Amino acid sequence: MNYREIAQETLQIEADTLLEAKEHIFDEFDKAVELILSCRGKLIVTGVGKSGLIGAKIAATLASTGTPSFFLHPTEALHGDLGMIGSDDIVLAISYSGESGELSSILPHIKRFDIPLIGMSKNKNSTLGRYSDIHIPIIVQKEACPLGAAPTSSTTLTLALGDALAVCLMKARDFKTEDFASYHPGGALGKRLFVKVKDLMRTRDLPIVSKDATMQDAIVKMSEGRLGTVLIVDEEGRLQALLSDGDVRRALLQEGFELKKNALMYATKNPTTIDDETMLASDALVLIESKKIQLLVITDKERHIKGVLHLHTLIEEGIS
């Protein structure tokens, strides 16, 4: 049995279904988008079985892209959760056949409260289609399932139509990256857009020595600081140079090297610094990588040291 050919055929059938669906995006789809945009409440998505699983994903996508939404199971709705639907809400009901018993049971109650209903099914003349104020067709010529029984092409198309709704609403609302990140503060995108240098920089027990310190003093301080670096300052505490473990290794190879010599002789003068601790940590990472350094020093306008930010800290915090 050639499993690769079966997989390719499955993908082709479902891809053809999506492409054919393009020709059936009519005025009803536009009306659905406009209705949701005008909604003062929430969009409640409901459905049973595979349609319910797809509906839950659609609700999650909408909720994370600026449309207040949640999934409500029809059975739970029949046993008290209809009270979760408010007068300003809209219901999006999904059933490929349009005849799901559990879903059909709650439709009269939804309409009794005069709640706008958007239906998604294959047949506008189905029970769901007749109750719907707006009907979005799920037109499928062939399920990918060889028995024609398991929802495959139909669930793929339903999911894609939900994505199409979400994208239309995002564009209509001018939903930006920053808005998306606001709904995902714990994710990688949220970290890139919200975590600042001041949130991650080290401000205590910094390895600092005076510009008169010897190499021996500097190496001892470097070991204590556990940053692989020593900051060298003048009499007024302004940053003068930075001595890294790399600088120490290079110094050891120089003729005439002595531990009693001034550390400033071997340090990096004018190291990379920033004086804005509100800089995004992701931008700091770009700077660190572009300069090929491991430690970024944060100072005030007069170059007094306020803190340091190590590359390892950014990596550990998942900044990318």
LUMDOLUM-407029 format. One record per residue (C-alpha): residue number from 0; residue in one letter; x, y, z. Coordinates in steps of 0.5 Angstrom, whole numbers, plus 2048, in hexadecimal, padded with zeros to 3 digits. Example, Ala and Ser with C-alpha at 12.3 -4.5 7.8 and 13.67 -1.06 7.14 Angstrom:
2
+-----+---+-----+-----+-----+
|   k | r |   u |   v |   w |
+-----+---+-----+-----+-----+
|   0 | A | 819 | 7F7 | 810 |
|   1 | S | 81B | 7FE | 80E |
+-----+---+-----+-----+-----+
END
This chain:
320
+-----+---+-----+-----+-----+
|   k | r |   u |   v |   w |
+-----+---+-----+-----+-----+
|   0 | M | 800 | 800 | 800 |
|   1 | N | 803 | 807 | 7FE |
|   2 | Y | 801 | 80B | 804 |
|   3 | R | 805 | 811 | 801 |
|   4 | E | 800 | 811 | 7FB |
|   5 | I | 7FA | 810 | 800 |
|   6 | A | 7FD | 816 | 804 |
|   7 | Q | 7FE | 81A | 7FD |
|   8 | E | 7F7 | 819 | 7FB |
|   9 | T | 7F4 | 81B | 802 |
|  10 | L | 7F7 | 821 | 801 |
|  11 | Q | 7F5 | 822 | 7FA |
|  12 | I | 7EE | 821 | 7FC |
|  13 | E | 7EE | 826 | 802 |
|  14 | A | 7F2 | 82B | 7FE |
|  15 | D | 7ED | 82B | 7F8 |
|  16 | T | 7E7 | 82C | 7FD |
|  17 | L | 7EA | 832 | 800 |
|  18 | L | 7EB | 835 | 7F9 |
|  19 | E | 7E4 | 833 | 7F6 |
|  20 | A | 7E2 | 837 | 7FD |
|  21 | K | 7E4 | 83D | 7FA |
|  22 | E | 7DF | 83E | 7F5 |
|  23 | H | 7DA | 83D | 7FA |
|  24 | I | 7DC | 843 | 7FF |
|  25 | F | 7D6 | 847 | 7FD |
|  26 | D | 7D2 | 84D | 800 |
|  27 | E | 7D0 | 849 | 806 |
|  28 | F | 7D7 | 849 | 809 |
|  29 | D | 7D8 | 850 | 808 |
|  30 | K | 7D2 | 851 | 80C |
|  31 | A | 7D4 | 84C | 812 |
|  32 | V | 7DB | 850 | 812 |
|  33 | E | 7D7 | 857 | 813 |
|  34 | L | 7D2 | 854 | 818 |
|  35 | I | 7D8 | 852 | 81C |
|  36 | L | 7DB | 858 | 81C |
|  37 | S | 7D5 | 85C | 81E |
|  38 | C | 7D4 | 857 | 824 |
|  39 | R | 7D4 | 85A | 82B |
|  40 | G | 7D5 | 854 | 82F |
|  41 | K | 7D8 | 84D | 82D |
|  42 | L | 7D8 | 848 | 827 |
|  43 | I | 7D6 | 842 | 82A |
|  44 | V | 7D8 | 83C | 826 |
|  45 | T | 7D4 | 835 | 827 |
|  46 | G | 7D4 | 82E | 823 |
|  47 | V | 7D4 | 827 | 825 |
|  48 | G | 7DA | 821 | 823 |
|  49 | K | 7DF | 823 | 81E |
|  50 | S | 7DB | 82A | 81D |
|  51 | G | 7DC | 82B | 824 |
|  52 | L | 7E3 | 82A | 824 |
|  53 | I | 7E4 | 82E | 81E |
|  54 | G | 7E0 | 833 | 821 |
|  55 | A | 7E4 | 834 | 828 |
|  56 | K | 7EA | 835 | 824 |
|  57 | I | 7E6 | 83B | 820 |
|  58 | A | 7E4 | 83E | 826 |
|  59 | A | 7EB | 83E | 829 |
|  60 | T | 7EE | 841 | 823 |
|  61 | L | 7E9 | 846 | 823 |
|  62 | A | 7EA | 848 | 82A |
|  63 | S | 7F1 | 848 | 829 |
|  64 | T | 7F1 | 84D | 823 |
|  65 | G | 7EC | 852 | 826 |
|  66 | T | 7E5 | 84F | 826 |
|  67 | P | 7E2 | 84D | 82D |
|  68 | S | 7E0 | 846 | 82C |
|  69 | F | 7DF | 840 | 82F |
|  70 | F | 7DD | 839 | 82E |
|  71 | L | 7D6 | 836 | 831 |
|  72 | H | 7D4 | 82F | 830 |
|  73 | P | 7CD | 82E | 82E |
|  74 | T | 7CC | 828 | 833 |
|  75 | E | 7CE | 82D | 839 |
|  76 | A | 7CA | 833 | 836 |
|  77 | L | 7C4 | 82E | 837 |
|  78 | H | 7C5 | 82D | 83E |
|  79 | G | 7C6 | 834 | 840 |
|  80 | D | 7CC | 837 | 83C |
|  81 | L | 7C7 | 83B | 838 |
|  82 | G | 7C8 | 840 | 83D |
|  83 | M | 7CF | 842 | 83B |
|  84 | I | 7CC | 845 | 834 |
|  85 | G | 7CA | 84C | 835 |
|  86 | S | 7C6 | 851 | 831 |
|  87 | D | 7CC | 854 | 82E |
|  88 | D | 7CF | 84E | 82C |
|  89 | I | 7CF | 84A | 825 |
|  90 | V | 7CF | 842 | 824 |
|  91 | L | 7D3 | 83F | 81F |
|  92 | A | 7D0 | 838 | 81E |
|  93 | I | 7D4 | 832 | 81A |
|  94 | S | 7D1 | 82C | 818 |
|  95 | Y | 7D3 | 829 | 811 |
|  96 | S | 7CC | 825 | 810 |
|  97 | G | 7C8 | 82B | 813 |
|  98 | E | 7C4 | 826 | 817 |
|  99 | S | 7C8 | 824 | 81D |
| 100 | G | 7C3 | 822 | 823 |
| 101 | E | 7C6 | 826 | 829 |
| 102 | L | 7C8 | 82C | 825 |
| 103 | S | 7C1 | 82C | 822 |
| 104 | S | 7BE | 82C | 829 |
| 105 | I | 7C1 | 833 | 82B |
| 106 | L | 7BF | 836 | 824 |
| 107 | P | 7B8 | 838 | 826 |
| 108 | H | 7BB | 83B | 82D |
| 109 | I | 7C0 | 83F | 82A |
| 110 | K | 7BB | 842 | 825 |
| 111 | R | 7B6 | 843 | 82B |
| 112 | F | 7BB | 848 | 82E |
| 113 | D | 7BC | 84B | 827 |
| 114 | I | 7C3 | 84A | 827 |
| 115 | P | 7C6 | 84B | 820 |
| 116 | L | 7C8 | 844 | 81D |
| 117 | I | 7CD | 842 | 818 |
| 118 | G | 7CD | 83B | 815 |
| 119 | M | 7D2 | 837 | 812 |
| 120 | S | 7D0 | 831 | 80E |
| 121 | K | 7CF | 82D | 808 |
| 122 | N | 7C8 | 82F | 806 |
| 123 | K | 7C4 | 835 | 807 |
| 124 | N | 7BE | 831 | 808 |
| 125 | S | 7C0 | 82D | 80E |
| 126 | T | 7BE | 82F | 815 |
| 127 | L | 7C4 | 833 | 816 |
| 128 | G | 7C3 | 836 | 810 |
| 129 | R | 7BC | 838 | 811 |
| 130 | Y | 7BD | 83B | 818 |
| 131 | S | 7C3 | 83F | 815 |
| 132 | D | 7C3 | 846 | 814 |
| 133 | I | 7C9 | 846 | 810 |
| 134 | H | 7CB | 83F | 80D |
| 135 | I | 7D3 | 83D | 80B |
| 136 | P | 7D3 | 837 | 806 |
| 137 | I | 7D7 | 831 | 808 |
| 138 | I | 7D8 | 82F | 800 |
| 139 | V | 7DC | 828 | 800 |
| 140 | Q | 7DC | 824 | 7FA |
| 141 | K | 7E0 | 81E | 7FD |
| 142 | E | 7E2 | 81C | 804 |
| 143 | A | 7E9 | 81A | 804 |
| 144 | C | 7E7 | 814 | 808 |
| 145 | P | 7E7 | 80E | 803 |
| 146 | L | 7E0 | 80C | 806 |
| 147 | G | 7DD | 813 | 805 |
| 148 | A | 7DB | 812 | 80D |
| 149 | A | 7E0 | 816 | 811 |
| 150 | P | 7E0 | 81D | 811 |
| 151 | T | 7E7 | 81F | 80D |
| 152 | S | 7E6 | 824 | 808 |
| 153 | S | 7E0 | 827 | 80B |
| 154 | T | 7E4 | 828 | 812 |
| 155 | T | 7EA | 82B | 80E |
| 156 | L | 7E5 | 830 | 80A |
| 157 | T | 7E1 | 832 | 811 |
| 158 | L | 7E8 | 833 | 814 |
| 159 | A | 7EA | 838 | 80E |
| 160 | L | 7E4 | 83B | 80E |
| 161 | G | 7E5 | 83D | 815 |
| 162 | D | 7EC | 840 | 814 |
| 163 | A | 7E9 | 844 | 80E |
| 164 | L | 7E4 | 847 | 813 |
| 165 | A | 7E9 | 848 | 818 |
| 166 | V | 7EE | 84B | 813 |
| 167 | C | 7E9 | 850 | 810 |
| 168 | L | 7E7 | 852 | 817 |
| 169 | M | 7EE | 854 | 818 |
| 170 | K | 7EF | 858 | 812 |
| 171 | A | 7E9 | 85C | 813 |
| 172 | R | 7EB | 85D | 81A |
| 173 | D | 7F2 | 85F | 818 |
| 174 | F | 7F4 | 85A | 81D |
| 175 | K | 7FC | 85A | 81E |
| 176 | T | 802 | 856 | 820 |
| 177 | E | 802 | 85A | 827 |
| 178 | D | 7FA | 858 | 828 |
| 179 | F | 7FC | 851 | 827 |
| 180 | A | 801 | 851 | 82C |
| 181 | S | 7FD | 854 | 831 |
| 182 | Y | 7F8 | 84E | 831 |
| 183 | H | 7FF | 84A | 831 |
| 184 | P | 803 | 84D | 836 |
| 185 | G | 806 | 846 | 838 |
| 186 | G | 808 | 844 | 831 |
| 187 | A | 80E | 845 | 82D |
| 188 | L | 80B | 84B | 82A |
| 189 | G | 809 | 84E | 830 |
| 190 | K | 810 | 84E | 833 |
| 191 | R | 813 | 851 | 82D |
| 192 | L | 80E | 857 | 82D |
| 193 | F | 80D | 858 | 835 |
| 194 | V | 813 | 856 | 838 |
| 195 | K | 818 | 85C | 839 |
| 196 | V | 820 | 85C | 83B |
| 197 | K | 81E | 85F | 842 |
| 198 | D | 81A | 858 | 843 |
| 199 | L | 820 | 854 | 842 |
| 200 | M | 826 | 858 | 844 |
| 201 | R | 82B | 856 | 84A |
| 202 | T | 82B | 85C | 84E |
| 203 | R | 82E | 859 | 855 |
| 204 | D | 835 | 857 | 856 |
| 205 | L | 838 | 859 | 850 |
| 206 | P | 840 | 857 | 84E |
| 207 | I | 843 | 85E | 84E |
| 208 | V | 84A | 861 | 850 |
| 209 | S | 84D | 867 | 84F |
| 210 | K | 851 | 869 | 849 |
| 211 | D | 858 | 868 | 84E |
| 212 | A | 856 | 861 | 84F |
| 213 | T | 85B | 85C | 84D |
| 214 | M | 85A | 856 | 849 |
| 215 | Q | 85A | 852 | 84F |
| 216 | D | 855 | 856 | 853 |
| 217 | A | 851 | 856 | 84C |
| 218 | I | 851 | 84E | 84B |
| 219 | V | 84F | 84D | 853 |
| 220 | K | 849 | 852 | 852 |
| 221 | M | 847 | 84E | 84B |
| 222 | S | 847 | 847 | 84F |
| 223 | E | 843 | 84A | 854 |
| 224 | G | 83E | 84E | 84F |
| 225 | R | 83D | 847 | 84B |
| 226 | L | 83B | 84B | 845 |
| 227 | G | 842 | 84A | 842 |
| 228 | T | 843 | 852 | 842 |
| 229 | V | 846 | 857 | 846 |
| 230 | L | 843 | 85E | 845 |
| 231 | I | 849 | 864 | 846 |
| 232 | V | 846 | 86B | 849 |
| 233 | D | 84A | 871 | 84A |
| 234 | E | 84A | 875 | 851 |
| 235 | E | 843 | 878 | 850 |
| 236 | G | 840 | 871 | 84E |
| 237 | R | 83F | 872 | 846 |
| 238 | L | 841 | 86C | 842 |
| 239 | Q | 848 | 86C | 83F |
| 240 | A | 849 | 865 | 83C |
| 241 | L | 847 | 85E | 83C |
| 242 | L | 84B | 858 | 83E |
| 243 | S | 849 | 851 | 83B |
| 244 | D | 84B | 84A | 83C |
| 245 | G | 84D | 84B | 835 |
| 246 | D | 851 | 851 | 836 |
| 247 | V | 855 | 84D | 83C |
| 248 | R | 856 | 847 | 837 |
| 249 | R | 859 | 84C | 832 |
| 250 | A | 85D | 850 | 837 |
| 251 | L | 860 | 849 | 83A |
| 252 | L | 863 | 848 | 833 |
| 253 | Q | 867 | 84F | 832 |
| 254 | E | 86E | 850 | 834 |
| 255 | G | 86F | 853 | 83A |
| 256 | F | 869 | 851 | 83D |
| 257 | E | 868 | 852 | 845 |
| 258 | L | 863 | 851 | 84A |
| 259 | K | 865 | 858 | 84D |
| 260 | K | 864 | 85C | 847 |
| 261 | N | 85E | 861 | 847 |
| 262 | A | 858 | 85D | 844 |
| 263 | L | 856 | 863 | 840 |
| 264 | M | 85C | 862 | 83B |
| 265 | Y | 859 | 85B | 839 |
| 266 | A | 851 | 85D | 839 |
| 267 | T | 84C | 85F | 834 |
| 268 | K | 84C | 866 | 833 |
| 269 | N | 845 | 86A | 832 |
| 270 | P | 841 | 863 | 832 |
| 271 | T | 83A | 863 | 830 |
| 272 | T | 835 | 866 | 834 |
| 273 | I | 82E | 868 | 834 |
| 274 | D | 82B | 86E | 838 |
| 275 | D | 823 | 86C | 838 |
| 276 | E | 821 | 866 | 83C |
| 277 | T | 81A | 866 | 839 |
| 278 | M | 81D | 863 | 833 |
| 279 | L | 81A | 85D | 831 |
| 280 | A | 81E | 857 | 833 |
| 281 | S | 81D | 854 | 82C |
| 282 | D | 820 | 85A | 829 |
| 283 | A | 826 | 85A | 82E |
| 284 | L | 827 | 853 | 82C |
| 285 | V | 827 | 855 | 825 |
| 286 | L | 82D | 85A | 827 |
| 287 | I | 830 | 855 | 82B |
| 288 | E | 831 | 850 | 825 |
| 289 | S | 832 | 856 | 820 |
| 290 | K | 838 | 858 | 824 |
| 291 | K | 83A | 851 | 826 |
| 292 | I | 83B | 852 | 82D |
| 293 | Q | 838 | 84E | 833 |
| 294 | L | 837 | 854 | 838 |
| 295 | L | 833 | 85A | 837 |
| 296 | V | 834 | 860 | 83C |
| 297 | I | 82E | 865 | 83E |
| 298 | T | 831 | 86C | 840 |
| 299 | D | 82E | 873 | 841 |
| 300 | K | 82F | 878 | 83C |
| 301 | E | 836 | 87A | 840 |
| 302 | R | 838 | 872 | 840 |
| 303 | H | 837 | 871 | 847 |
| 304 | I | 835 | 869 | 847 |
| 305 | K | 82E | 867 | 848 |
| 306 | G | 82E | 860 | 847 |
| 307 | V | 830 | 85A | 842 |
| 308 | L | 82D | 856 | 83D |
| 309 | H | 830 | 84F | 83B |
| 310 | L | 82E | 84B | 835 |
| 311 | H | 82D | 845 | 839 |
| 312 | T | 828 | 848 | 83D |
| 313 | L | 824 | 84A | 837 |
| 314 | I | 824 | 843 | 834 |
| 315 | E | 822 | 840 | 83B |
| 316 | E | 81C | 845 | 83B |
| 317 | G | 81A | 843 | 834 |
| 318 | I | 81B | 849 | 830 |
| 319 | S | 81C | 848 | 829 |
+-----+---+-----+-----+-----+
END
